[in-house]
Amino acid sequence: MSIKNHKLTKKLQVLLTEDEVDEVNRLILNDAIINQTRPVSVSAFIRSLIQKELQSNSRGEQESIVKKHINKLKEK
């Protein structure tokens, strides 16, 4: 399922701590700096994480993409 092929019609609400929000923002900014691109919105970033997670689960991968990103951030 590509975002280009489907209209976005449902909203999800996610509650995060201030520290988690800071971590997400830091990940977004780090990605933008590394790739020399504009930062994506938090919504687009979270959507991408969810889509990657759904794809990895459908392929039978065990490790969570979200956990990998959080662990990478904690190592920095």
N, C-alpha and C positions, 0 to 999 in steps of 0.2 A: 504494500500500500504506500504509494507515494503521495506526498502532500500536494503535488501538482494535479493528481488525479482525483482527489476527493475534497469536497468542500468541508471546511472546518465548522462544525455545528455544535459541538458540546464543549462545555467549560468544566474544568476541574479546579477545585480549590485546594491549596496545599498550605499547611501551617508549618512554619519553620521558626527556629530560634534566631535571635539576632546574629549569633555566631555562624549559624548555617547560611543565613542570607549573605553575610560577609564572605564566607567561603565560596558561595556560588558566584558572587560578583567578582571575586579574585580570579576564579577559574575563567570566567568570561573575558576579563581584561588580559589575563595571561595568554589565552588563545589568540586574542586580537593582536597582541604585541608580537607573538611568535610568528603568526601568519601575515603580519603587516596589513590587517584588514580592520574595518570598523567593528566595534563590539556589537554582538547580536543582543536582542532584548532578552530579559530573563525568561519570558514566556517561550521564545523561540529556542533558547538553550534547554529549558526543561522539556519541551516538546521533543527535541532531538534526543535527549537522554532516554526518554520513555520509548521512542521509536527504536532506538538502538537496543534497548533492553528487550523489547518485544521480539525483535529480529533475532537476538542472540538466544532467547529462550526457545524460539521456534526451531533453531538449529541444534538445540540440545547443549549449548554451552552452559557451564555451571557458574562461572564467575560473573558477578554483576558489574556492568559497565559503570554504574553509579558508584559502587564501592571502589573501583579502580581510580576514578577521578578524585574521590574524596581522599583516598590513601596517597595519591600523588601530591595532592595539595598539602597534606599533613607532613609529608617528607620535606617540603620546601621551607 
